[in-house]
């Protein structure tokens, strides 16, 4: 069941990023056909490739596997001011802190 989730989630992430299978393959160091096999649920990535995919898309491996359904936002490279701005926007969009 996890492989089916991975296939659908990976394809969705790739398409939403506007990438072809060939482009994604180049980013993570595999062939286009390997990405195709992942998306068709014909193969499952190694742990190393799974970690590379998660890092590339800024999601957890649990998200890729369909275990965690919450998309995370990596803010580790943002300044404190930028982090505050993102937090404010997120709160406004989720109606937690209406202005």
MARBA-3410 file (N, C-alpha, C, O; in Angstrom, 1 decimal):
99
0.8,-1.2,0.0,0.0,0.0,0.0,0.9,1.3,0.0,0.5,2.3,-0.6 ~ 2.0,1.2,0.7,2.8,2.4,0.7,3.4,2.7,-0.6,3.6,3.9,-1.0 ~ 3.7,1.7,-1.4,4.3,1.9,-2.7,3.3,2.7,-3.6,3.6,3.5,-4.4 ~ 2.0,2.3,-3.5,1.0,3.0,-4.3,0.9,4.5,-3.9,0.8,5.3,-4.7 ~ 0.9,4.7,-2.6,1.0,6.1,-2.1,2.2,6.8,-2.7,2.0,8.0,-3.1
3.3,6.2,-2.6,4.5,6.8,-3.1,4.4,7.2,-4.6,4.8,8.3,-5.0 ~ 3.9,6.3,-5.4,3.7,6.5,-6.8,2.9,7.7,-7.1,3.3,8.6,-7.9 ~ 1.7,7.8,-6.4,0.8,8.9,-6.6,1.4,10.2,-6.1,1.3,11.3,-6.7 ~ 2.0,10.2,-4.9,2.5,11.4,-4.2,3.7,11.9,-5.0,3.8,13.1,-5.3 ~ 4.6,11.0,-5.5,5.8,11.5,-6.2,5.3,12.1,-7.5,5.9,13.2,-7.9
4.4,11.5,-8.2,3.9,12.1,-9.5,3.3,13.5,-9.3,3.5,14.4,-10.0 ~ 2.5,13.6,-8.2,1.9,14.8,-7.9,2.9,15.9,-7.5,2.8,17.0,-8.0 ~ 3.9,15.6,-6.7,4.9,16.6,-6.4,5.7,17.0,-7.6,6.0,18.2,-7.8 ~ 6.0,16.0,-8.4,6.8,16.4,-9.7,6.0,17.3,-10.6,6.5,18.3,-11.1 ~ 4.8,16.9,-10.8,3.9,17.7,-11.7,3.7,19.1,-11.1,3.7,20.1,-11.9
3.4,19.2,-9.8,3.2,20.5,-9.2,4.4,21.4,-9.3,4.3,22.6,-9.3 ~ 5.6,20.8,-9.3,6.9,21.5,-9.4,7.2,21.9,-10.9,8.1,22.6,-11.1 ~ 6.3,21.4,-11.8,6.5,21.7,-13.2,7.7,21.0,-13.8,8.4,21.5,-14.7 ~ 8.1,19.8,-13.3,9.2,19.1,-13.8,8.8,17.9,-14.6,7.8,17.3,-14.4 ~ 9.7,17.6,-15.6,9.5,16.3,-16.3,10.2,15.2,-15.5,10.9,15.5,-14.6
9.9,14.0,-15.9,10.5,12.9,-15.2,12.0,12.9,-15.5,12.8,12.6,-14.6 ~ 12.5,13.4,-16.6,13.9,13.5,-17.0,14.5,14.5,-16.1,15.7,14.3,-15.6 ~ 13.9,15.7,-15.8,14.4,16.7,-15.0,14.6,16.2,-13.5,15.6,16.5,-12.9 ~ 13.5,15.6,-13.0,13.6,15.1,-11.7,14.7,14.0,-11.5,15.4,14.0,-10.6 ~ 14.8,13.2,-12.5,15.8,12.1,-12.5,17.2,12.7,-12.4,18.1,12.3,-11.7
17.5,13.8,-13.2,18.8,14.5,-13.1,19.0,15.1,-11.8,20.2,15.1,-11.3 ~ 18.0,15.6,-11.1,18.2,16.2,-9.8,18.6,15.2,-8.7,19.3,15.5,-7.8 ~ 18.0,13.9,-8.8,18.3,12.9,-7.8,19.3,11.9,-8.2,19.5,10.9,-7.5 ~ 19.8,12.0,-9.4,20.8,11.0,-9.9,20.4,9.7,-10.3,21.1,8.7,-10.1 ~ 19.2,9.6,-10.9,18.7,8.3,-11.4,18.3,8.6,-12.9,18.4,9.7,-13.3
17.8,7.5,-13.5,17.4,7.7,-14.9,15.9,8.1,-15.0,15.2,7.9,-14.0 ~ 15.5,8.6,-16.2,14.1,9.0,-16.4,13.2,7.7,-16.2,12.1,7.8,-15.7 ~ 13.7,6.6,-16.7,12.9,5.4,-16.7,12.8,4.9,-15.2,11.7,4.3,-14.9 ~ 13.7,5.2,-14.4,13.6,4.9,-12.9,12.5,5.7,-12.3,11.7,5.1,-11.6 ~ 12.4,7.0,-12.6,11.3,7.8,-12.1,10.0,7.3,-12.6,9.0,7.2,-11.9
10.0,6.9,-13.9,8.7,6.4,-14.5,8.3,5.1,-13.7,7.1,4.9,-13.4 ~ 9.3,4.2,-13.4,8.9,3.0,-12.7,8.4,3.3,-11.3,7.5,2.7,-10.8 ~ 9.0,4.3,-10.6,8.5,4.7,-9.3,7.0,5.2,-9.4,6.2,4.8,-8.6 ~ 6.8,6.0,-10.4,5.4,6.6,-10.6,4.4,5.6,-11.1,3.2,5.7,-10.8 ~ 4.8,4.5,-11.7,3.9,3.5,-12.2,3.8,2.3,-11.1,3.1,1.3,-11.3
4.5,2.5,-10.0,4.5,1.5,-8.9,5.1,0.2,-9.4,4.7,-0.9,-8.9 ~ 6.1,0.3,-10.2,6.8,-0.9,-10.7,8.1,-1.1,-9.9,8.6,-2.3,-9.9 ~ 8.6,-0.1,-9.3,9.8,-0.2,-8.5,9.7,0.7,-7.3,8.8,1.6,-7.3 ~ 10.5,0.5,-6.3,10.5,1.3,-5.1,11.9,1.8,-4.9,12.8,1.1,-5.0 ~ 12.0,3.1,-4.6,13.3,3.7,-4.4,14.1,3.1,-3.2,13.5,2.7,-2.2
15.4,3.1,-3.4,16.2,2.8,-2.2,16.1,3.8,-1.1,15.5,4.9,-1.4 ~ 16.5,3.5,0.1,16.4,4.5,1.1,17.2,5.8,0.8,16.7,6.9,1.1 ~ 18.3,5.6,0.1,19.1,6.8,-0.2,18.4,7.7,-1.2,18.4,8.9,-1.1 ~ 17.7,7.1,-2.2,17.0,7.9,-3.2,15.7,8.5,-2.6,15.4,9.6,-2.9 ~ 15.1,7.7,-1.7,13.9,8.2,-1.0,14.3,9.5,-0.2,13.5,10.5,-0.2
15.4,9.5,0.5,15.9,10.6,1.2,16.2,11.8,0.3,15.8,12.9,0.6 ~ 16.8,11.5,-0.9,17.1,12.6,-1.9,15.8,13.2,-2.4,15.7,14.4,-2.5 ~ 14.8,12.4,-2.7,13.5,12.9,-3.2,12.9,13.8,-2.1,12.3,14.8,-2.4 ~ 12.9,13.3,-0.9,12.3,14.1,0.2,13.0,15.4,0.4,12.3,16.5,0.5 ~ 14.3,15.4,0.3,15.1,16.6,0.4,14.8,17.6,-0.7,14.6,18.8,-0.6
14.7,17.0,-1.9,14.5,17.8,-3.1,13.1,18.6,-3.0,13.0,19.7,-3.4 ~ 12.1,17.8,-2.6,10.8,18.4,-2.6,10.4,19.1,-1.2,9.4,19.6,-1.0 ~ 11.4,19.1,-0.3,11.2,19.7,1.0,10.0,19.1,1.8,9.2,19.8,2.3 ~ 10.0,17.8,1.7,8.9,17.0,2.5,9.7,15.9,3.2,10.8,15.7,3.0 ~ 8.9,15.3,4.2,9.5,14.2,4.9,9.4,12.9,4.1,8.6,12.8,3.2
10.2,11.9,4.5,10.1,10.6,3.9,8.7,10.0,4.2,8.1,9.3,3.4 ~ 8.3,10.3,5.4,6.9,9.8,5.8,5.9,10.4,4.9,4.9,9.7,4.6 ~ 6.0,11.7,4.5,5.0,12.3,3.6,5.1,11.5,2.2,4.0,11.2,1.7 ~ 6.3,11.3,1.7,6.4,10.6,0.4,5.8,9.2,0.5,5.2,8.7,-0.5 ~ 5.9,8.5,1.7,5.4,7.2,1.8,3.9,7.2,2.2,3.3,6.1,2.2
3.3,8.3,2.3,1.9,8.4,2.6,1.5,8.2,4.1,0.4,7.9,4.4 ~ 2.5,8.2,4.9,2.3,8.0,6.4,1.9,9.3,7.0,0.9,9.3,7.8 ~ 2.5,10.4,6.7,2.2,11.7,7.2,1.6,12.5,6.1,2.2,12.6,5.0 ~ 0.4,13.0,6.3,-0.3,13.7,5.3,-0.2,15.2,5.3,-0.9,15.9,4.6 ~ 0.7,15.7,6.2,0.9,17.1,6.4,2.1,17.5,5.6,3.2,17.0,5.9
1.9,18.5,4.7,3.1,19.0,4.0,3.8,20.0,5.0,3.2,20.8,5.7 ~ 5.1,19.9,5.0,5.9,20.7,5.9,6.6,21.8,5.1,6.9,21.6,3.9 ~ 6.9,22.9,5.7,7.6,24.0,5.0,9.0,24.1,5.7,9.1,24.4,6.9 ~ 10.0,24.0,4.9,11.4,24.1,5.4,11.7,25.6,5.5,11.9,26.2,4.4 ~ 11.8,26.1,6.7,12.2,27.5,6.9,13.6,27.7,7.5,13.9,28.7,8.0
14.4,26.6,7.4,15.7,26.6,8.1,16.7,27.6,7.5,17.6,28.1,8.1 ~ 16.4,28.0,6.2,17.3,29.0,5.6,16.8,30.4,5.7,17.5,31.4,5.2 ~ 15.7,30.6,6.3,15.1,32.0,6.4,15.6,32.7,7.6,16.0,32.1,8.6 ~ 15.6,34.0,7.5,16.0,34.8,8.7,14.9,34.8,9.7,13.8,34.4,9.4 ~ 15.1,35.3,10.9,14.1,35.4,11.9,12.9,36.3,11.4,11.7,36.0,11.6
13.2,37.4,10.7,12.2,38.3,10.2,11.4,37.6,9.1,10.1,37.7,9.1 ~ 12.0,36.8,8.2,11.3,36.1,7.2,10.4,35.0,7.8,9.3,34.8,7.3 ~ 11.0,34.3,8.8,10.2,33.3,9.5,8.9,33.9,10.1,7.8,33.3,10.0 ~ 9.1,35.0,10.7,7.9,35.7,11.3,6.9,36.1,10.3,5.7,36.0,10.5 ~ 7.3,36.6,9.1,6.4,37.0,8.0,5.7,35.7,7.5,4.5,35.8,7.3
6.4,34.6,7.3,5.7,33.4,6.8,4.7,32.9,7.9,3.6,32.5,7.5 ~ 5.1,33.0,9.1,4.2,32.5,10.2,2.9,33.4,10.2,1.8,32.9,10.4 ~ 3.1,34.7,10.1,1.9,35.6,10.0,1.0,35.3,8.9,-0.2,35.2,9.0 ~ 1.6,35.1,7.7,0.8,34.8,6.5,0.1,33.5,6.7,-1.1,33.4,6.3 ~ 0.8,32.5,7.2,0.1,31.2,7.5,-1.0,31.3,8.4,-2.1,30.7,8.2
-0.8,32.0,9.5,-1.9,32.3,10.5,-3.1,33.0,9.9,-4.2,32.6,10.1 ~ -2.8,34.0,9.0,-3.9,34.7,8.4,-4.7,33.8,7.4,-5.9,33.8,7.4 ~ -3.9,33.0,6.7,-4.6,32.1,5.7,-5.4,31.0,6.4,-6.4,30.5,5.9 ~ -5.0,30.6,7.6,-5.7,29.5,8.3,-6.7,30.1,9.2,-7.4,29.4,10.0 ~ -6.9,31.4,9.3,-7.8,32.1,10.1,-7.6,31.9,11.6,-8.5,32.0,12.4
-6.4,31.7,12.0,-6.1,31.5,13.4,-5.9,32.8,14.1,-6.2,33.0,15.3 ~ -5.5,33.8,13.3,-5.2,35.1,13.9,-5.7,36.2,13.0,-4.9,37.0,12.4 ~ -7.0,36.4,12.8,-7.5,37.4,11.9,-7.1,38.8,12.3,-7.1,39.1,13.5 ~ -6.8,39.6,11.3,-6.4,41.0,11.6,-7.6,41.9,11.5,-7.5,43.1,11.7
END
